[in-house]
C-alpha cells in the first residue's frame, strides 16, 4: 500500500469515526404528549385509552354519544380494559368532551416548524 493510499484510508476512517456517531445519535422527533380533560373518570379513561394509543387520537375526535358507545365497545373488544360499571361513565365523559359541537382540535406545533411569516 502506498503512502498516499494509506493516508486516504486513514482519513476515511477518521472521518467515519467522527461523523457516524453523530448520524446515529439523531435527536428523536418531538413527542407531543397531551392529556385528557379533567373529569370524574379521566384517570380511567387515560389508562384504558392510552394503553394502545396517544391521547391525541381521542382529542381530535368529534363523535356523537352513539358513535362513542360504538367506539368504546369496539376498543373493549380489542382489549381496552373498561369495566362494565365504567362503560356508561366513559361514554358520557367522551361524548361530553369530544362531541360534534365542540371546537375542532388544533394540534400543537413543533419548535422546528417555521412560522408562517418566515415562509416567503
N, C-alpha and C positions, 0 to 999 in steps of 0.2 A: 504494500500500500504506500503510495507516495505521500509526501508531507502535505501536499495540497488536499488530497483526498481525505487524509486523516483530519486535517483542520476543518474541512466541511462536515465530516461525520461528527466531530466533537461539537461544532457549532450547532448542528441539528439536534443533538442530544440535549445540549444546554437550553436551546430554545424550547424544545418539547418539555423539558423538566420545569421550565418557568411558566409556560402557557397552559399546559394540560391541567394542572391542579386548579388553575383559575377557571377553566372551562367546566370542570367537573363540579365546581362549587357555585354554580349559578344560583342566585337568590331565588327562593320559591316565589311563585306568583302570589300577589296579595290574596289573603283569605278574608272574605267578608263574613264576619260572624254576626248573626242577627238573633235577636231574642223575640220571643212571642210576647204579646201584650199581657200586662198583669190581669189576673183574674183568679177565681177560686180554684180552677183546675189547670192553671198554667203549668205547674210543675209536672203534673201527669201528662199533659199534652206534649210538653217538651220531651219527656222521657219516651213516650210512645212514638212520637213522630220523628224525632231526630236520631233515633237508633239507626235508621236507614238513610236518611237524607237531611240536608241542611234545613234550618227553619225558613230560609229564604224561599224554598219551594212552596211553603204554606203562605208566606207573606204576600206572594204575588197572585194568589188565587182570589177569585171573587165568585163564590158559588152560593146558590140558594140553600136553604135548610135541607131540602130534599136531596140536592146534589151532594151536600156534605155528609148526609146519612149514608148515601151510596158509597162515597169515598172512604168513610170510616169503616164500613162493613168490608169493603174490598181490601183495605190495608190490614184489617184484623185477620182476614183470610190469608193474607200474605205473611202474617207473622207479627204484626204490631200488637203489643201487649196492652189491651184495653179491657179492663174488667167489665162484666155485664152491668155492674152498678154504676160505672163511669161513662158508659156509652152515650146515654142521652145528655149528660152534662157536657161531654166533649163536643157533641154535635151542636149544642146550644152555644158553647164558647166559640167554636169555629164559625158558625153561621152569624153570630153577633159581630165578631171582629173582622170577618172576611166575606162579607155579603156583597152582592152586586151593587148595593147603594153606597158602599164605601169608596173613597177616592182611589184611583189607580195606584198601584205600587210603583214607587220611584226607587230604582236600585241605587246603592251608593256608588260613587266613582272612585277609582284608584288614584293615588297621587301621581302615578306615572302617565296618566292621560293628560293631553294638552287641553287647556281651557279653550273654549270656542273662540275667544278673542285672539288667541295665539295662532289660529289657523287662517292664514292669508295667502 
